[in-house]
Amino acid sequence: MTASFGQVNGRHVTEDDVTAIVANAEAGFPGVTMRPVGRPTLGERPARTVGVRLDPDLDNALLAEIAASGHSASEVIRDALRAHLAPA
C-alpha cells in the first residue's frame, strides 16, 4: 500500500505528490507569479491599528460616505483625521 500524507480537497496526498511538490519548489515554482502576503504598507514603518467607537449617527454617516466614494472605512477615517489635524 502506498503511504498517504493526509488529504487535500478529499484526495489522498501520496509519496509521488510530495516528490512532485518538492521538485516544483526546488525549481522556484516555474510559471508562478508570487504576490506579497499581508496588507499593503502605509508608509516606511509598520502602521498601528487604532479602534474607535462610533455613535449610530456617525456610523451611518461613515457608511454613506463609503457607499458614495467607494473608499474603505479606513481610508475615509484617515482622510478625515488628516484634514482635522492639518496645520491651519
C-alpha positions in Angstrom: 0.0 0.0 0.0 1.2 3.5 -0.9 1.8 5.9 2.1 -0.7 8.7 2.5 0.2 12.0 4.0 -3.4 13.1 4.6 -5.9 14.6 2.2 -6.3 17.8 0.2 -9.8 18.5 -1.1 -10.8 14.9 -0.3 -7.8 13.5 -2.3 -5.1 11.5 -0.6 -1.6 13.0 -0.9 0.9 10.3 -1.8 4.7 10.0 -1.8 4.6 10.8 -5.6 2.6 14.0 -4.9 5.1 15.1 -2.2 8.1 14.4 -4.5 6.4 16.5 -7.3 5.7 19.3 -4.9 9.3 19.4 -3.6 10.7 19.3 -7.1 8.4 22.2 -8.1 9.6 24.2 -5.0 13.2 23.5 -5.7 12.8 24.7 -9.3 11.5 28.0 -7.9 7.8 27.4 -8.8 8.2 28.0 -12.5 5.2 29.8 -14.1 4.0 31.1 -10.8 3.8 34.8 -10.0 4.4 35.4 -6.3 2.4 38.1 -4.5 3.3 39.8 -1.3 1.5 38.4 1.7 -0.4 40.6 4.1 -1.7 44.1 4.0 0.0 46.8 1.9 2.2 49.2 3.9 1.0 52.7 4.6 4.5 54.2 4.8 8.0 53.3 5.6 7.3 51.8 9.0 4.6 49.4 10.2 1.2 51.0 10.8 -0.6 51.0 14.1 -4.2 49.9 14.4 -6.5 52.1 16.5 -10.0 51.1 17.5 -12.7 53.7 17.7 -16.3 53.6 18.8 -18.9 55.4 16.7 -22.3 56.5 17.8 -25.1 55.4 15.4 -25.3 58.8 13.6 -21.6 58.9 12.9 -21.6 55.3 11.9 -24.4 55.9 9.4 -22.6 59.0 8.0 -19.4 56.8 7.6 -21.4 54.1 5.8 -23.0 56.6 3.5 -19.6 58.1 2.6 -18.1 54.6 2.0 -21.0 53.9 -0.4 -20.8 57.2 -2.2 -17.0 57.3 -2.5 -16.2 53.6 -3.0 -13.4 54.0 -0.4 -12.9 51.8 2.6 -13.8 52.9 6.1 -10.1 53.1 7.0 -9.4 55.4 4.0 -12.3 57.7 4.9 -11.2 57.9 8.6 -7.6 58.5 7.7 -8.5 61.3 5.3 -10.8 62.9 7.9 -8.1 62.7 10.6 -5.5 64.3 8.2 -7.9 67.1 7.4 -8.7 67.7 11.1 -5.1 67.5 12.3 -3.6 69.5 9.4 -1.9 72.7 10.4 -4.1 75.8 9.8 
